[in-house]
């Protein structure tokens, strides 16, 4: 296994991060525990989850954290060996204050995550989304149910000010309940704004950003990746295989749901996929591992988040760490999956 520091911090994490989005609804608990044990055996110490993961039948999440908590409770140095990240923002109940980034929700969500995870601290506590003030559908439905109790049913929620967010996060750090703070799905200017507001408070602030990034979706190269580089943030890519697209078209014998879930994308990108799979065949490597290797060669990237459902898939991912893509191969990949043209504004302006 390869390791690196998480951004500008002294925290050392593995170059592959085990994602747990599938834990519970798609992967049985026994298999989840085996996956995490196998990950530690392979040297993967970075595990990512979120409070909203594991929701079923319109019931709010929490199941995935509970699965991880029961795994950690087995002992055997599991907690000491694991760098654990979880997130706050999404709805965790029907109440108006059970979502977002208010100080009240941050505090309650952290306490609930600690209880579910059966630990006394979260290594990286991440804001799952910027609090942009737009009401969600769940908000609208709640307001419709409760509007008789509200004097002015809101049409737009006021976004939480950074002073409130950072005060709440600072308190968690001071109490030892969270060690570092990260973000997810932030724009470049959100990262700059959050970092500058934290610096003004003499607070470490954000240490990493997690966002959607892969060969087929390279918009983050415009502003998010440059912002992470300039502010010293670790960059963690989720959906590194574009929800399975970059693993190639599934064979008729595969039964992993990709065919039905991504059928339209396979058809839409059939020409690119054919060229890409042909290139991977020339290299003698799987399309999935080439996609991961392409991410890993980026000096800003800390780790891609992998989401295996079986131990065999987990072990297969580690091959990506050994693939060295030369400049000529990268140029051919760029021809198949072109980026936005570089960083903003040079990508689109003189």
C-alpha positions as CSV (number, residue, x, y, z in Angstrom):
1,X,0.0,0.0,0.0
2,X,1.1,3.6,-0.6
3,X,0.5,6.4,1.8
4,X,0.4,10.2,1.8
5,X,-0.4,13.1,4.0
6,X,-3.9,14.4,4.0
7,X,-3.3,17.8,2.4
8,X,-1.2,20.1,4.6
9,X,-1.8,18.1,7.8
10,X,0.4,15.5,9.4
11,X,-2.3,12.9,9.1
12,X,-1.2,9.9,7.0
13,X,-3.8,8.1,4.9
14,X,-3.7,5.3,2.4
15,X,-3.8,6.2,-1.4
16,X,-7.0,4.2,-1.6
17,X,-10.0,5.1,0.5
18,X,-12.7,2.5,1.3
19,X,-16.1,4.0,0.6
20,X,-19.2,2.6,2.4
21,X,-22.1,4.0,0.4
22,X,-23.2,0.4,-0.5
23,X,-23.0,-0.9,3.1
24,X,-26.4,-2.0,4.3
25,X,-28.8,-1.6,1.4
26,X,-26.5,-3.4,-1.1
27,X,-23.9,-5.3,0.9
28,X,-25.0,-7.5,3.9
29,X,-23.4,-6.5,7.3
30,X,-21.3,-9.7,7.5
31,X,-19.8,-8.9,4.1
32,X,-19.2,-5.3,5.1
33,X,-17.2,-6.4,8.2
34,X,-15.2,-8.8,6.0
35,X,-14.5,-6.0,3.6
36,X,-13.2,-3.6,6.3
37,X,-11.1,-6.4,7.8
38,X,-9.6,-7.1,4.4
39,X,-9.0,-3.4,3.8
40,X,-6.9,-3.2,7.0
41,X,-5.0,-6.3,6.0
42,X,-4.2,-4.7,2.6
43,X,-3.0,-1.5,4.4
44,X,-6.0,0.6,3.6
45,X,-6.5,2.7,6.7
46,X,-8.9,5.4,5.3
47,X,-12.6,4.6,5.6
48,X,-15.3,7.1,4.4
49,X,-18.9,7.2,5.4
50,X,-21.8,9.6,6.0
51,X,-24.7,9.9,8.4
52,X,-27.3,9.7,5.6
53,X,-25.9,6.4,4.2
54,X,-28.0,3.3,4.7
55,X,-31.4,4.9,4.2
56,X,-34.2,2.5,3.1
57,X,-37.8,3.0,2.1
58,X,-37.7,6.8,2.7
59,X,-36.4,6.2,6.3
60,X,-33.6,8.5,7.2
61,X,-30.0,7.1,7.2
62,X,-27.7,5.9,10.0
63,X,-27.6,2.2,9.2
64,X,-24.2,2.3,7.5
65,X,-22.6,4.1,10.5
66,X,-24.2,1.5,12.8
67,X,-22.6,-1.3,10.7
68,X,-19.2,0.4,11.0
69,X,-19.8,0.9,14.7
70,X,-20.5,-2.8,15.3
71,X,-17.3,-3.6,13.4
72,X,-15.2,-1.2,15.4
73,X,-16.7,-2.6,18.7
74,X,-15.1,-5.9,17.9
75,X,-11.8,-4.4,19.0
76,X,-8.5,-5.9,17.8
77,X,-7.0,-2.4,17.2
78,X,-9.6,-1.7,14.5
79,X,-10.3,1.9,15.7
80,X,-6.6,2.7,16.3
81,X,-5.7,1.5,12.8
82,X,-8.5,3.4,11.1
83,X,-8.7,7.0,9.9
84,X,-12.5,7.5,10.0
85,X,-14.4,10.1,8.0
86,X,-18.1,10.8,8.2
87,X,-20.3,13.7,7.1
88,X,-23.0,16.1,8.2
89,X,-25.6,18.1,6.3
90,X,-28.3,15.7,4.9
91,X,-31.8,15.3,6.5
92,X,-31.7,12.9,9.5
93,X,-35.2,13.4,10.7
94,X,-38.5,15.1,9.8
95,X,-37.8,18.2,11.8
96,X,-36.9,21.5,10.2
97,X,-33.6,21.7,12.2
98,X,-32.5,18.1,11.5
99,X,-30.5,19.0,8.4
100,X,-28.2,21.7,7.1
101,X,-25.2,23.3,8.8
102,X,-26.7,25.2,11.7
103,X,-24.7,25.0,15.0
104,X,-27.6,23.0,16.5
105,X,-27.6,20.4,13.7
106,X,-23.8,20.1,13.6
107,X,-23.7,19.4,17.3
108,X,-26.6,16.9,17.3
109,X,-25.5,15.1,14.2
110,X,-22.0,14.7,15.6
111,X,-23.3,13.2,18.8
112,X,-25.5,10.9,16.9
113,X,-22.7,9.8,14.6
114,X,-20.4,9.1,17.6
115,X,-23.1,7.0,19.1
116,X,-23.8,5.0,16.0
117,X,-20.0,4.6,15.2
118,X,-19.3,3.5,18.8
119,X,-16.3,5.8,19.1
120,X,-15.3,8.9,21.1
121,X,-14.0,10.9,18.1
122,X,-14.3,11.3,14.4
123,X,-11.0,11.8,12.6
124,X,-12.3,13.8,9.7
125,X,-15.7,15.5,10.1
126,X,-17.0,16.7,6.7
127,X,-19.6,19.0,5.6
128,X,-21.5,16.9,3.0
129,X,-22.6,20.0,1.0
130,X,-22.4,23.7,1.1
131,X,-25.3,25.2,2.9
132,X,-26.6,27.2,-0.1
133,X,-29.9,28.2,1.3
134,X,-32.1,26.4,-1.2
135,X,-35.0,24.4,0.3
136,X,-35.0,20.7,-0.5
137,X,-38.1,18.7,-1.5
138,X,-38.1,17.3,2.1
139,X,-38.1,20.8,3.4
140,X,-41.1,21.8,1.2
141,X,-43.0,18.7,2.3
142,X,-42.3,19.4,5.9
143,X,-43.4,23.0,5.6
144,X,-46.6,22.0,3.9
145,X,-47.3,19.7,6.8
146,X,-46.5,22.2,9.5
147,X,-47.4,25.5,7.8
148,X,-50.3,26.0,10.2
149,X,-47.7,26.3,13.0
150,X,-45.4,28.7,11.0
151,X,-46.1,32.4,10.8
152,X,-44.2,32.7,7.5
153,X,-43.6,29.4,5.7
154,X,-40.2,30.1,4.0
155,X,-39.7,29.8,0.3
156,X,-36.0,30.1,0.6
157,X,-34.0,29.1,3.6
158,X,-31.3,31.5,4.8
159,X,-27.9,29.9,4.5
160,X,-25.9,29.4,7.7
161,X,-23.1,32.0,8.1
162,X,-19.5,30.8,8.3
163,X,-19.1,32.4,11.7
164,X,-21.8,30.0,13.1
165,X,-20.4,27.0,11.2
166,X,-16.8,27.5,12.3
167,X,-17.8,28.2,15.9
168,X,-19.6,24.9,16.0
169,X,-16.8,23.0,14.4
170,X,-14.2,24.7,16.6
171,X,-16.1,23.5,19.7
172,X,-16.2,19.9,18.4
173,X,-12.4,20.1,17.9
174,X,-11.8,21.6,21.3
175,X,-13.9,18.8,22.9
176,X,-11.9,16.2,21.0
177,X,-15.0,14.9,19.2
178,X,-13.7,15.8,15.8
179,X,-10.0,16.1,14.9
180,X,-10.1,17.6,11.4
181,X,-12.8,19.3,9.3
182,X,-13.4,18.6,5.6
183,X,-15.9,19.4,2.9
184,X,-17.6,17.7,0.1
185,X,-19.3,19.0,-3.1
186,X,-17.9,22.6,-2.6
187,X,-17.2,24.9,-5.4
188,X,-13.7,26.4,-5.7
189,X,-14.9,29.7,-4.3
190,X,-16.6,28.0,-1.4
191,X,-13.3,26.4,-0.5
192,X,-11.6,29.8,-0.7
193,X,-14.3,31.5,1.4
194,X,-14.4,28.8,4.0
195,X,-10.6,28.7,4.3
196,X,-10.2,32.5,4.6
197,X,-13.0,32.7,7.2
198,X,-11.3,30.0,9.2
199,X,-7.9,31.7,8.9
200,X,-9.3,34.9,10.3
201,X,-10.3,33.0,13.4
202,X,-6.9,31.4,13.7
203,X,-8.5,28.0,13.1
204,X,-7.0,25.3,10.9
205,X,-10.2,25.1,8.9
206,X,-10.7,22.8,6.0
207,X,-8.1,20.1,5.4
208,X,-9.7,18.2,2.5
209,X,-12.4,18.4,-0.2
210,X,-14.3,15.4,-1.5
211,X,-15.9,15.7,-4.9
212,X,-17.2,13.9,-8.0
213,X,-14.2,13.4,-10.3
214,X,-13.2,10.9,-12.9
215,X,-12.1,10.5,-16.5
216,X,-15.6,11.1,-17.8
217,X,-16.3,14.0,-15.5
218,X,-13.4,16.4,-15.3
219,X,-15.1,19.7,-14.4
220,X,-13.3,19.8,-11.1
221,X,-10.1,20.7,-13.0
222,X,-11.4,24.2,-13.6
223,X,-11.5,25.5,-10.0
224,X,-11.8,22.8,-7.3
225,X,-8.5,21.1,-7.9
226,X,-6.6,24.4,-8.2
227,X,-8.2,25.7,-5.0
228,X,-7.2,22.5,-3.1
229,X,-3.7,22.8,-4.4
230,X,-3.3,26.5,-3.4
231,X,-5.0,26.1,0.0
232,X,-3.2,22.9,0.9
233,X,-6.3,20.7,1.0
234,X,-6.3,17.0,0.4
235,X,-8.4,16.1,-2.6
236,X,-10.5,12.9,-2.5
237,X,-12.4,11.8,-5.6
238,X,-15.7,10.0,-5.3
239,X,-17.2,7.9,-8.1
240,X,-13.8,7.4,-9.7
241,X,-15.3,5.0,-12.1
242,X,-18.2,7.3,-13.1
243,X,-20.7,5.0,-11.4
244,X,-19.3,2.0,-13.2
245,X,-19.1,3.4,-16.7
246,X,-15.3,3.4,-16.7
247,X,-15.2,-0.3,-15.7
248,X,-16.4,-1.0,-19.2
249,X,-19.6,-2.5,-20.5
250,X,-20.5,-5.5,-18.3
251,X,-20.6,-8.9,-19.8
252,X,-23.7,-10.9,-20.0
253,X,-22.6,-13.1,-17.1
254,X,-22.1,-10.1,-14.7
255,X,-24.9,-9.5,-12.2
256,X,-23.9,-6.3,-10.5
257,X,-26.7,-4.0,-11.5
258,X,-24.5,-1.9,-13.8
259,X,-26.2,-3.0,-16.9
260,X,-29.6,-1.7,-15.8
261,X,-28.3,1.3,-13.8
262,X,-26.0,2.6,-16.5
263,X,-27.5,1.3,-19.7
264,X,-28.2,4.7,-21.2
265,X,-24.7,5.9,-20.3
266,X,-23.1,2.9,-21.9
267,X,-25.1,3.5,-25.1
268,X,-24.3,7.3,-25.1
269,X,-20.6,6.8,-24.6
270,X,-20.2,3.6,-26.7
271,X,-17.7,5.1,-29.1
272,X,-15.5,6.5,-26.3
273,X,-15.8,3.3,-24.3
274,X,-14.8,1.2,-27.3
275,X,-11.6,3.3,-27.8
276,X,-10.9,3.3,-24.1
277,X,-11.3,-0.4,-23.5
278,X,-9.1,-1.0,-26.6
279,X,-6.4,1.1,-25.1
280,X,-6.6,-0.7,-21.8
281,X,-6.4,-4.1,-23.6
282,X,-3.2,-2.8,-25.2
283,X,-1.8,-2.0,-21.8
284,X,-3.0,-5.4,-20.5
285,X,-4.9,-3.8,-17.6
286,X,-8.5,-3.6,-16.6
287,X,-10.4,-0.3,-17.6
288,X,-11.3,0.2,-13.9
289,X,-7.7,0.1,-12.8
290,X,-6.5,2.3,-15.5
291,X,-9.1,4.9,-14.5
292,X,-7.9,4.7,-10.9
293,X,-4.2,4.9,-12.0
294,X,-5.0,8.0,-14.0
295,X,-6.4,9.7,-10.9
296,X,-3.5,8.6,-8.7
297,X,-0.9,10.2,-10.9
298,X,-2.4,13.7,-10.1
299,X,-0.1,15.2,-7.4
300,X,-3.1,17.1,-5.8
301,X,-5.1,13.9,-5.3
302,X,-5.0,12.2,-1.9
303,X,-7.1,9.2,-2.8
304,X,-9.9,7.9,-4.9
305,X,-12.8,6.4,-3.0
306,X,-13.4,2.8,-4.0
307,X,-16.7,1.1,-3.4
308,X,-16.1,-2.7,-3.8
309,X,-18.9,-5.1,-2.9
310,X,-16.7,-8.2,-2.6
311,X,-13.2,-8.9,-1.3
312,X,-12.2,-9.9,-4.8
313,X,-13.1,-6.5,-6.1
314,X,-11.2,-4.9,-3.2
315,X,-8.0,-6.8,-3.9
316,X,-8.3,-6.1,-7.6
317,X,-8.3,-2.3,-7.0
318,X,-4.9,-2.4,-5.4
319,X,-3.4,-3.2,-8.8
320,X,-4.0,0.4,-9.8
321,X,-1.2,1.5,-7.4
322,X,1.3,-0.4,-9.5
323,X,0.3,1.0,-12.9
324,X,2.6,3.7,-14.2
325,X,1.0,5.5,-17.1
326,X,3.6,7.2,-19.3
327,X,3.0,10.6,-21.0
328,X,2.1,9.1,-24.3
329,X,-0.6,6.9,-22.8
330,X,-2.0,9.8,-20.8
331,X,-2.2,11.9,-24.0
332,X,-4.2,9.1,-25.7
333,X,-6.5,8.9,-22.7
334,X,-7.0,12.7,-22.9
335,X,-8.0,12.4,-26.5
336,X,-10.7,9.8,-25.5
337,X,-11.8,11.6,-22.4
338,X,-10.9,15.3,-22.8
339,X,-10.9,17.7,-19.9
340,X,-12.3,21.2,-19.7
341,X,-9.1,22.6,-21.2
342,X,-7.2,23.4,-18.1
343,X,-7.7,25.6,-15.1
344,X,-10.1,28.6,-15.0
345,X,-10.1,31.2,-16.5
346,X,-7.4,30.2,-19.0
347,X,-9.5,27.2,-20.1
348,X,-12.1,29.6,-21.6
349,X,-10.6,33.1,-21.6
350,X,-7.4,34.8,-22.8
